[in-house]
Amino acid sequence: MPRYYFDLRNDDACRFDDAGLVLAGVEAAQEEATRALAELSQGILVGERRKVLAIEVRDEAKQALFELKLVLHATSRR
């Protein structure tokens, strides 16, 4: 089974994944990235109005396969 790497971007900061995960395929990598973004988004807007989270997934050759991006934006109704 192939290894996938999940690099995290939080606005301007970036954390590269050097370990990766062995998964069944690209669909499993998409599911893992989606789960990770949902988990990372919890409580992240505290004190902020907008936050952008992204995960770029790379293959075993460290070539970019896809990116998932989540934009959180709080608007006041007052």
CORPESUL-V60849 format. One record per residue. N is the residue number from 1. PHI is phi as a letter, one per 40 degrees, with the letter a starting at -180 (* if undefined). OMEGA is omega in whole degrees, 0 to 359 (999 if undefined). BURIAL is # if it has 24 or more other ideal C-beta (glycine too) atoms within 12 Angstrom, else .. Layout:
N,PHI,OMEGA,BURIAL + N,PHI,OMEGA,BURIAL
//
This chain:
1,*,183,. + 2,c,177,. + 3,b,179,# + 4,b,180,# + 5,b,186,# + 6,b,180,# + 7,c,184,# + 8,b,172,# + 9,b,179,# + 10,b,190,. + 11,f,184,. + 12,c,181,. + 13,c,180,. + 14,b,176,. + 15,b,182,. + 16,c,179,. + 17,c,179,. + 18,c,184,. + 19,c,182,. + 20,g,178,. + 21,b,174,# + 22,c,183,. + 23,b,185,# + 24,c,182,. + 25,i,184,. + 26,c,179,. + 27,c,178,. + 28,c,177,. + 29,c,177,# + 30,c,178,. + 31,c,179,. + 32,c,179,# + 33,c,178,# + 34,c,178,. + 35,c,181,. + 36,c,178,# + 37,c,179,# + 38,c,179,. + 39,c,181,. + 40,c,184,# + 41,c,183,# + 42,c,176,. + 43,g,186,. + 44,c,182,# + 45,c,182,. + 46,d,179,. + 47,g,180,. + 48,b,180,. + 49,b,183,. + 50,a,179,. + 51,a,177,# + 52,b,175,# + 53,b,178,# + 54,a,173,# + 55,b,174,# + 56,b,182,# + 57,b,179,# + 58,b,179,# + 59,c,182,. + 60,c,178,. + 61,c,180,. + 62,g,176,. + 63,c,181,. + 64,c,178,. + 65,b,180,# + 66,a,177,. + 67,b,171,. + 68,b,182,# + 69,b,178,. + 70,b,179,# + 71,b,177,. + 72,b,183,# + 73,b,179,. + 74,c,176,. + 75,b,180,. + 76,c,179,. + 77,b,181,. + 78,c,999,.
//
